[in-house]
């Protein structure tokens, strides 16, 4: 799931013409990036709990 979310960020970068390392710009792009960041934050807790 995380890889799909990361791919969506890449697609959003192309769609809204936001060049890396820029993280701000179009409001919809910022939403997509925030979804990725929230998922990454939750993975830190979720993956160790599986172990």
mmCIF file as Biopython writes it, N, C-alpha, C and O atoms, coordinates in Angstrom:
data_model
#
loop_
_atom_site.group_PDB
_atom_site.id
_atom_site.type_symbol
_atom_site.label_atom_id
_atom_site.label_alt_id
_atom_site.label_comp_id
_atom_site.label_asym_id
_atom_site.label_entity_id
_atom_site.label_seq_id
_atom_site.pdbx_PDB_ins_code
_atom_site.Cartn_x
_atom_site.Cartn_y
_atom_site.Cartn_z
_atom_site.occupancy
_atom_site.B_iso_or_equiv
_atom_site.auth_seq_id
_atom_site.auth_asym_id
_atom_site.pdbx_PDB_model_num
ATOM 1   N N  . UNK A ? 1  ? 0.826  -1.182 0.000   1.0 0.0 1  A 1 
ATOM 2   C CA . UNK A ? 1  ? 0.000  0.000  0.000   1.0 0.0 1  A 1 
ATOM 3   C C  . UNK A ? 1  ? 0.880  1.259  0.000   1.0 0.0 1  A 1 
ATOM 4   O O  . UNK A ? 1  ? 0.586  2.231  -0.697  1.0 0.0 1  A 1 
ATOM 5   N N  . UNK A ? 2  ? 1.956  1.228  0.787   1.0 0.0 2  A 1 
ATOM 6   C CA . UNK A ? 2  ? 2.810  2.412  0.856   1.0 0.0 2  A 1 
ATOM 7   C C  . UNK A ? 2  ? 3.442  2.713  -0.499  1.0 0.0 2  A 1 
ATOM 8   O O  . UNK A ? 2  ? 3.589  3.879  -0.864  1.0 0.0 2  A 1 
ATOM 9   N N  . UNK A ? 3  ? 3.813  1.689  -1.240  1.0 0.0 3  A 1 
ATOM 10  C CA . UNK A ? 3  ? 4.405  1.910  -2.558  1.0 0.0 3  A 1 
ATOM 11  C C  . UNK A ? 3  ? 3.400  2.550  -3.514  1.0 0.0 3  A 1 
ATOM 12  O O  . UNK A ? 3  ? 3.772  3.396  -4.327  1.0 0.0 3  A 1 
ATOM 13  N N  . UNK A ? 4  ? 2.152  2.161  -3.425  1.0 0.0 4  A 1 
ATOM 14  C CA . UNK A ? 4  ? 1.109  2.759  -4.269  1.0 0.0 4  A 1 
ATOM 15  C C  . UNK A ? 4  ? 0.928  4.232  -3.913  1.0 0.0 4  A 1 
ATOM 16  O O  . UNK A ? 4  ? 0.775  5.075  -4.797  1.0 0.0 4  A 1 
ATOM 17  N N  . UNK A ? 5  ? 0.948  4.538  -2.621  1.0 0.0 5  A 1 
ATOM 18  C CA . UNK A ? 5  ? 0.813  5.926  -2.188  1.0 0.0 5  A 1 
ATOM 19  C C  . UNK A ? 5  ? 1.999  6.749  -2.691  1.0 0.0 5  A 1 
ATOM 20  O O  . UNK A ? 5  ? 1.830  7.895  -3.106  1.0 0.0 5  A 1 
ATOM 21  N N  . UNK A ? 6  ? 3.194  6.165  -2.654  1.0 0.0 6  A 1 
ATOM 22  C CA . UNK A ? 6  ? 4.386  6.856  -3.142  1.0 0.0 6  A 1 
ATOM 23  C C  . UNK A ? 6  ? 4.303  7.102  -4.644  1.0 0.0 6  A 1 
ATOM 24  O O  . UNK A ? 6  ? 4.684  8.171  -5.120  1.0 0.0 6  A 1 
ATOM 25  N N  . UNK A ? 7  ? 3.812  6.131  -5.382  1.0 0.0 7  A 1 
ATOM 26  C CA . UNK A ? 7  ? 3.628  6.301  -6.824  1.0 0.0 7  A 1 
ATOM 27  C C  . UNK A ? 7  ? 2.611  7.411  -7.098  1.0 0.0 7  A 1 
ATOM 28  O O  . UNK A ? 7  ? 2.763  8.176  -8.050  1.0 0.0 7  A 1 
ATOM 29  N N  . UNK A ? 8  ? 1.587  7.493  -6.268  1.0 0.0 8  A 1 
ATOM 30  C CA . UNK A ? 8  ? 0.590  8.557  -6.437  1.0 0.0 8  A 1 
ATOM 31  C C  . UNK A ? 8  ? 1.207  9.943  -6.256  1.0 0.0 8  A 1 
ATOM 32  O O  . UNK A ? 8  ? 0.797  10.896 -6.917  1.0 0.0 8  A 1 
ATOM 33  N N  . UNK A ? 9  ? 2.188  10.056 -5.365  1.0 0.0 9  A 1 
ATOM 34  C CA . UNK A ? 9  ? 2.876  11.340 -5.197  1.0 0.0 9  A 1 
ATOM 35  C C  . UNK A ? 9  ? 3.619  11.693 -6.481  1.0 0.0 9  A 1 
ATOM 36  O O  . UNK A ? 9  ? 3.593  12.844 -6.917  1.0 0.0 9  A 1 
ATOM 37  N N  . UNK A ? 10 ? 4.277  10.718 -7.081  1.0 0.0 10 A 1 
ATOM 38  C CA . UNK A ? 10 ? 4.965  10.963 -8.343  1.0 0.0 10 A 1 
ATOM 39  C C  . UNK A ? 10 ? 4.015  11.387 -9.442  1.0 0.0 10 A 1 
ATOM 40  O O  . UNK A ? 10 ? 4.322  12.284 -10.227 1.0 0.0 10 A 1 
ATOM 41  N N  . UNK A ? 11 ? 2.881  10.754 -9.498  1.0 0.0 11 A 1 
ATOM 42  C CA . UNK A ? 11 ? 1.876  11.132 -10.498 1.0 0.0 11 A 1 
ATOM 43  C C  . UNK A ? 11 ? 1.357  12.544 -10.247 1.0 0.0 11 A 1 
ATOM 44  O O  . UNK A ? 11 ? 1.146  13.317 -11.181 1.0 0.0 11 A 1 
ATOM 45  N N  . UNK A ? 12 ? 1.155  12.864 -8.973  1.0 0.0 12 A 1 
ATOM 46  C CA . UNK A ? 12 ? 0.667  14.203 -8.636  1.0 0.0 12 A 1 
ATOM 47  C C  . UNK A ? 12 ? 1.712  15.261 -8.977  1.0 0.0 12 A 1 
ATOM 48  O O  . UNK A ? 12 ? 1.369  16.362 -9.408  1.0 0.0 12 A 1 
ATOM 49  N N  . UNK A ? 13 ? 3.000  14.922 -8.780  1.0 0.0 13 A 1 
ATOM 50  C CA . UNK A ? 13 ? 4.058  15.867 -9.159  1.0 0.0 13 A 1 
ATOM 51  C C  . UNK A ? 13 ? 3.978  16.185 -10.648 1.0 0.0 13 A 1 
ATOM 52  O O  . UNK A ? 13 ? 4.098  17.344 -11.047 1.0 0.0 13 A 1 
ATOM 53  N N  . UNK A ? 14 ? 3.776  15.169 -11.457 1.0 0.0 14 A 1 
ATOM 54  C CA . UNK A ? 14 ? 3.685  15.383 -12.900 1.0 0.0 14 A 1 
ATOM 55  C C  . UNK A ? 14 ? 2.409  16.146 -13.265 1.0 0.0 14 A 1 
ATOM 56  O O  . UNK A ? 14 ? 2.435  17.043 -14.107 1.0 0.0 14 A 1 
ATOM 57  N N  . UNK A ? 15 ? 1.313  15.789 -12.634 1.0 0.0 15 A 1 
ATOM 58  C CA . UNK A ? 15 ? 0.028  16.411 -12.950 1.0 0.0 15 A 1 
ATOM 59  C C  . UNK A ? 15 ? 0.006  17.897 -12.607 1.0 0.0 15 A 1 
ATOM 60  O O  . UNK A ? 15 ? -0.491 18.713 -13.382 1.0 0.0 15 A 1 
ATOM 61  N N  . UNK A ? 16 ? 0.554  18.245 -11.428 1.0 0.0 16 A 1 
ATOM 62  C CA . UNK A ? 16 ? 0.506  19.630 -10.964 1.0 0.0 16 A 1 
ATOM 63  C C  . UNK A ? 16 ? 1.810  20.379 -11.229 1.0 0.0 16 A 1 
ATOM 64  O O  . UNK A ? 16 ? 1.969  21.523 -10.804 1.0 0.0 16 A 1 
ATOM 65  N N  . UNK A ? 17 ? 2.748  19.727 -11.935 1.0 0.0 17 A 1 
ATOM 66  C CA . UNK A ? 17 ? 4.026  20.339 -12.336 1.0 0.0 17 A 1 
ATOM 67  C C  . UNK A ? 17 ? 4.800  20.893 -11.138 1.0 0.0 17 A 1 
ATOM 68  O O  . UNK A ? 17 ? 5.227  22.048 -11.129 1.0 0.0 17 A 1 
ATOM 69  N N  . UNK A ? 18 ? 4.966  20.034 -10.128 1.0 0.0 18 A 1 
ATOM 70  C CA . UNK A ? 18 ? 5.741  20.378 -8.942  1.0 0.0 18 A 1 
ATOM 71  C C  . UNK A ? 18 ? 7.058  19.615 -9.023  1.0 0.0 18 A 1 
ATOM 72  O O  . UNK A ? 18 ? 7.068  18.386 -8.970  1.0 0.0 18 A 1 
ATOM 73  N N  . UNK A ? 19 ? 8.157  20.331 -9.151  1.0 0.0 19 A 1 
ATOM 74  C CA . UNK A ? 19 ? 9.461  19.697 -9.287  1.0 0.0 19 A 1 
ATOM 75  C C  . UNK A ? 19 ? 10.039 19.346 -7.910  1.0 0.0 19 A 1 
ATOM 76  O O  . UNK A ? 19 ? 9.895  20.119 -6.962  1.0 0.0 19 A 1 
ATOM 77  N N  . UNK A ? 20 ? 10.691 18.183 -7.800  1.0 0.0 20 A 1 
ATOM 78  C CA . UNK A ? 20 ? 11.347 17.859 -6.530  1.0 0.0 20 A 1 
ATOM 79  C C  . UNK A ? 20 ? 12.489 18.823 -6.295  1.0 0.0 20 A 1 
ATOM 80  O O  . UNK A ? 20 ? 13.075 19.250 -7.290  1.0 0.0 20 A 1 
ATOM 81  N N  . UNK A ? 21 ? 12.844 19.188 -5.167  1.0 0.0 21 A 1 
ATOM 82  C CA . UNK A ? 21 ? 12.445 18.852 -3.800  1.0 0.0 21 A 1 
ATOM 83  C C  . UNK A ? 21 ? 11.308 19.719 -3.259  1.0 0.0 21 A 1 
ATOM 84  O O  . UNK A ? 21 ? 11.021 19.676 -2.063  1.0 0.0 21 A 1 
ATOM 85  N N  . UNK A ? 22 ? 10.664 20.497 -4.108  1.0 0.0 22 A 1 
ATOM 86  C CA . UNK A ? 22 ? 9.578  21.361 -3.666  1.0 0.0 22 A 1 
ATOM 87  C C  . UNK A ? 22 ? 8.422  20.526 -3.112  1.0 0.0 22 A 1 
ATOM 88  O O  . UNK A ? 22 ? 8.021  19.535 -3.723  1.0 0.0 22 A 1 
ATOM 89  N N  . UNK A ? 23 ? 7.891  20.925 -1.963  1.0 0.0 23 A 1 
ATOM 90  C CA . UNK A ? 23 ? 6.820  20.175 -1.317  1.0 0.0 23 A 1 
ATOM 91  C C  . UNK A ? 23 ? 5.531  20.984 -1.202  1.0 0.0 23 A 1 
ATOM 92  O O  . UNK A ? 23 ? 4.546  20.500 -0.645  1.0 0.0 23 A 1 
ATOM 93  N N  . UNK A ? 24 ? 5.529  22.196 -1.716  1.0 0.0 24 A 1 
ATOM 94  C CA . UNK A ? 24 ? 4.328  23.028 -1.664  1.0 0.0 24 A 1 
ATOM 95  C C  . UNK A ? 24 ? 3.954  23.448 -3.079  1.0 0.0 24 A 1 
ATOM 96  O O  . UNK A ? 24 ? 4.749  23.345 -4.013  1.0 0.0 24 A 1 
ATOM 97  N N  . UNK A ? 25 ? 2.752  23.912 -3.202  1.0 0.0 25 A 1 
ATOM 98  C CA . UNK A ? 25 ? 2.268  24.337 -4.510  1.0 0.0 25 A 1 
ATOM 99  C C  . UNK A ? 25 ? 0.764  24.213 -4.550  1.0 0.0 25 A 1 
ATOM 100 O O  . UNK A ? 25 ? 0.055  24.859 -3.778  1.0 0.0 25 A 1 
ATOM 101 N N  . UNK A ? 26 ? 0.284  23.388 -5.444  1.0 0.0 26 A 1 
ATOM 102 C CA . UNK A ? 26 ? -1.147 23.161 -5.593  1.0 0.0 26 A 1 
ATOM 103 C C  . UNK A ? 26 ? -1.705 22.494 -4.335  1.0 0.0 26 A 1 
ATOM 104 O O  . UNK A ? 26 ? -1.063 21.621 -3.751  1.0 0.0 26 A 1 
ATOM 105 N N  . UNK A ? 27 ? -2.882 22.902 -3.932  1.0 0.0 27 A 1 
ATOM 106 C CA . UNK A ? 27 ? -3.515 22.365 -2.722  1.0 0.0 27 A 1 
ATOM 107 C C  . UNK A ? 27 ? -3.754 20.856 -2.832  1.0 0.0 27 A 1 
ATOM 108 O O  . UNK A ? 27 ? -3.575 20.131 -1.853  1.0 0.0 27 A 1 
ATOM 109 N N  . UNK A ? 28 ? -4.150 20.384 -3.995  1.0 0.0 28 A 1 
ATOM 110 C CA . UNK A ? 28 ? -4.390 18.952 -4.171  1.0 0.0 28 A 1 
ATOM 111 C C  . UNK A ? 28 ? -3.095 18.155 -4.083  1.0 0.0 28 A 1 
ATOM 112 O O  . UNK A ? 28 ? -3.093 17.038 -3.566  1.0 0.0 28 A 1 
ATOM 113 N N  . UNK A ? 29 ? -1.996 18.710 -4.581  1.0 0.0 29 A 1 
ATOM 114 C CA . UNK A ? 29 ? -0.710 18.036 -4.447  1.0 0.0 29 A 1 
ATOM 115 C C  . UNK A ? 29 ? -0.316 17.917 -2.981  1.0 0.0 29 A 1 
ATOM 116 O O  . UNK A ? 29 ? 0.177  16.873 -2.554  1.0 0.0 29 A 1 
ATOM 117 N N  . UNK A ? 30 ? -0.526 18.965 -2.218  1.0 0.0 30 A 1 
ATOM 118 C CA . UNK A ? 30 ? -0.185 18.936 -0.800  1.0 0.0 30 A 1 
ATOM 119 C C  . UNK A ? 30 ? -0.997 17.882 -0.062  1.0 0.0 30 A 1 
ATOM 120 O O  . UNK A ? 30 ? -0.501 17.281 0.890   1.0 0.0 30 A 1 
ATOM 121 N N  . UNK A ? 31 ? -2.223 17.651 -0.477  1.0 0.0 31 A 1 
ATOM 122 C CA . UNK A ? 31 ? -3.044 16.594 0.140   1.0 0.0 31 A 1 
ATOM 123 C C  . UNK A ? 31 ? -2.455 15.217 -0.133  1.0 0.0 31 A 1 
ATOM 124 O O  . UNK A ? 31 ? -2.397 14.373 0.761   1.0 0.0 31 A 1 
ATOM 125 N N  . UNK A ? 32 ? -2.022 14.994 -1.358  1.0 0.0 32 A 1 
ATOM 126 C CA . UNK A ? 32 ? -1.441 13.701 -1.728  1.0 0.0 32 A 1 
ATOM 127 C C  . UNK A ? 32 ? -0.156 13.457 -0.939  1.0 0.0 32 A 1 
ATOM 128 O O  . UNK A ? 32 ? 0.081  12.349 -0.459  1.0 0.0 32 A 1 
ATOM 129 N N  . UNK A ? 33 ? 0.666  14.487 -0.806  1.0 0.0 33 A 1 
ATOM 130 C CA . UNK A ? 33 ? 1.913  14.357 -0.043  1.0 0.0 33 A 1 
ATOM 131 C C  . UNK A ? 33 ? 1.604  14.093 1.423   1.0 0.0 33 A 1 
ATOM 132 O O  . UNK A ? 33 ? 2.293  13.299 2.064   1.0 0.0 33 A 1 
ATOM 133 N N  . UNK A ? 34 ? 0.592  14.738 1.957   1.0 0.0 34 A 1 
ATOM 134 C CA . UNK A ? 34 ? 0.245  14.541 3.374   1.0 0.0 34 A 1 
ATOM 135 C C  . UNK A ? 34 ? -0.228 13.110 3.619   1.0 0.0 34 A 1 
ATOM 136 O O  . UNK A ? 34 ? 0.066  12.533 4.666   1.0 0.0 34 A 1 
ATOM 137 N N  . UNK A ? 35 ? -0.952 12.539 2.673   1.0 0.0 35 A 1 
ATOM 138 C CA . UNK A ? 35 ? -1.367 11.138 2.804   1.0 0.0 35 A 1 
ATOM 139 C C  . UNK A ? 35 ? -0.139 10.244 2.892   1.0 0.0 35 A 1 
ATOM 140 O O  . UNK A ? 35 ? -0.090 9.329  3.714   1.0 0.0 35 A 1 
ATOM 141 N N  . UNK A ? 36 ? 0.857  10.508 2.041   1.0 0.0 36 A 1 
ATOM 142 C CA . UNK A ? 36 ? 2.076  9.708  2.076   1.0 0.0 36 A 1 
ATOM 143 C C  . UNK A ? 36 ? 2.796  9.885  3.407   1.0 0.0 36 A 1 
ATOM 144 O O  . UNK A ? 36 ? 3.255  8.901  3.989   1.0 0.0 36 A 1 
ATOM 145 N N  . UNK A ? 37 ? 2.904  11.101 3.895   1.0 0.0 37 A 1 
ATOM 146 C CA . UNK A ? 37 ? 3.601  11.351 5.145   1.0 0.0 37 A 1 
ATOM 147 C C  . UNK A ? 37 ? 2.879  10.714 6.326   1.0 0.0 37 A 1 
ATOM 148 O O  . UNK A ? 37 ? 3.527  10.160 7.214   1.0 0.0 37 A 1 
ATOM 149 N N  . UNK A ? 38 ? 1.566  10.780 6.352   1.0 0.0 38 A 1 
ATOM 150 C CA . UNK A ? 38 ? 0.810  10.157 7.432   1.0 0.0 38 A 1 
ATOM 151 C C  . UNK A ? 38 ? 0.976  8.640  7.406   1.0 0.0 38 A 1 
ATOM 152 O O  . UNK A ? 38 ? 1.102  8.008  8.455   1.0 0.0 38 A 1 
ATOM 153 N N  . UNK A ? 39 ? 0.975  8.061  6.216   1.0 0.0 39 A 1 
ATOM 154 C CA . UNK A ? 39 ? 1.159  6.615  6.096   1.0 0.0 39 A 1 
ATOM 155 C C  . UNK A ? 39 ? 2.531  6.211  6.599   1.0 0.0 39 A 1 
ATOM 156 O O  . UNK A ? 39 ? 2.660  5.216  7.312   1.0 0.0 39 A 1 
ATOM 157 N N  . UNK A ? 40 ? 3.551  6.964  6.243   1.0 0.0 40 A 1 
ATOM 158 C CA . UNK A ? 40 ? 4.904  6.673  6.710   1.0 0.0 40 A 1 
ATOM 159 C C  . UNK A ? 40 ? 4.994  6.774  8.230   1.0 0.0 40 A 1 
ATOM 160 O O  . UNK A ? 40 ? 5.632  5.937  8.869   1.0 0.0 40 A 1 
ATOM 161 N N  . UNK A ? 41 ? 4.368  7.782  8.809   1.0 0.0 41 A 1 
ATOM 162 C CA . UNK A ? 41 ? 4.373  7.930  10.263  1.0 0.0 41 A 1 
ATOM 163 C C  . UNK A ? 41 ? 3.711  6.740  10.948  1.0 0.0 41 A 1 
ATOM 164 O O  . UNK A ? 41 ? 4.171  6.300  12.002  1.0 0.0 41 A 1 
ATOM 165 N N  . UNK A ? 42 ? 2.657  6.226  10.373  1.0 0.0 42 A 1 
ATOM 166 C CA . UNK A ? 42 ? 1.957  5.090  10.979  1.0 0.0 42 A 1 
ATOM 167 C C  . UNK A ? 42 ? 2.710  3.781  10.783  1.0 0.0 42 A 1 
ATOM 168 O O  . UNK A ? 42 ? 2.588  2.872  11.605  1.0 0.0 42 A 1 
ATOM 169 N N  . UNK A ? 43 ? 3.486  3.671  9.707   1.0 0.0 43 A 1 
ATOM 170 C CA . UNK A ? 43 ? 4.284  2.461  9.477   1.0 0.0 43 A 1 
ATOM 171 C C  . UNK A ? 43 ? 5.304  2.246  10.579  1.0 0.0 43 A 1 
ATOM 172 O O  . UNK A ? 43 ? 5.616  1.106  10.921  1.0 0.0 43 A 1 
ATOM 173 N N  . UNK A ? 44 ? 5.828  3.331  11.139  1.0 0.0 44 A 1 
ATOM 174 C CA . UNK A ? 44 ? 6.812  3.234  12.204  1.0 0.0 44 A 1 
ATOM 175 C C  . UNK A ? 44 ? 6.227  2.488  13.401  1.0 0.0 44 A 1 
ATOM 176 O O  . UNK A ? 44 ? 6.954  1.777  14.095  1.0 0.0 44 A 1 
ATOM 177 N N  . UNK A ? 45 ? 4.961  2.635  13.648  1.0 0.0 45 A 1 
ATOM 178 C CA . UNK A ? 45 ? 4.317  1.926  14.765  1.0 0.0 45 A 1 
ATOM 179 C C  . UNK A ? 45 ? 3.769  0.566  14.339  1.0 0.0 45 A 1 
ATOM 180 O O  . UNK A ? 45 ? 3.798  -0.388 15.116  1.0 0.0 45 A 1 
ATOM 181 N N  . UNK A ? 46 ? 3.280  0.479  13.132  1.0 0.0 46 A 1 
ATOM 182 C CA . UNK A ? 46 ? 2.591  -0.727 12.678  1.0 0.0 46 A 1 
ATOM 183 C C  . UNK A ? 46 ? 3.548  -1.894 12.412  1.0 0.0 46 A 1 
ATOM 184 O O  . UNK A ? 46 ? 3.295  -3.009 12.867  1.0 0.0 46 A 1 
ATOM 185 N N  . UNK A ? 47 ? 4.621  -1.656 11.698  1.0 0.0 47 A 1 
ATOM 186 C CA . UNK A ? 47 ? 5.525  -2.754 11.322  1.0 0.0 47 A 1 
ATOM 187 C C  . UNK A ? 47 ? 6.177  -3.430 12.535  1.0 0.0 47 A 1 
ATOM 188 O O  . UNK A ? 47 ? 6.222  -4.659 12.572  1.0 0.0 47 A 1 
ATOM 189 N N  . UNK A ? 48 ? 6.681  -2.693 13.521  1.0 0.0 48 A 1 
ATOM 190 C CA . UNK A ? 48 ? 7.227  -3.388 14.698  1.0 0.0 48 A 1 
ATOM 191 C C  . UNK A ? 48 ? 6.175  -4.177 15.469  1.0 0.0 48 A 1 
ATOM 192 O O  . UNK A ? 48 ? 6.489  -5.198 16.081  1.0 0.0 48 A 1 
ATOM 193 N N  . UNK A ? 49 ? 4.928  -3.710 15.444  1.0 0.0 49 A 1 
ATOM 194 C CA . UNK A ? 49 ? 3.885  -4.443 16.160  1.0 0.0 49 A 1 
ATOM 195 C C  . UNK A ? 49 ? 3.601  -5.785 15.502  1.0 0.0 49 A 1 
ATOM 196 O O  . UNK A ? 49 ? 3.135  -6.705 16.173  1.0 0.0 49 A 1 
ATOM 197 N N  . UNK A ? 50 ? 3.868  -5.920 14.207  1.0 0.0 50 A 1 
ATOM 198 C CA . UNK A ? 50 ? 3.688  -7.218 13.543  1.0 0.0 50 A 1 
ATOM 199 C C  . UNK A ? 50 ? 4.747  -8.235 13.982  1.0 0.0 50 A 1 
ATOM 200 O O  . UNK A ? 50 ? 4.513  -9.444 14.008  1.0 0.0 50 A 1 
ATOM 201 N N  . UNK A ? 51 ? 5.902  -7.703 14.319  1.0 0.0 51 A 1 
ATOM 202 C CA . UNK A ? 51 ? 6.992  -8.573 14.716  1.0 0.0 51 A 1 
ATOM 203 C C  . UNK A ? 51 ? 6.779  -9.065 16.106  1.0 0.0 51 A 1 
ATOM 204 O O  . UNK A ? 51 ? 7.601  -9.820 16.626  1.0 0.0 51 A 1 
#
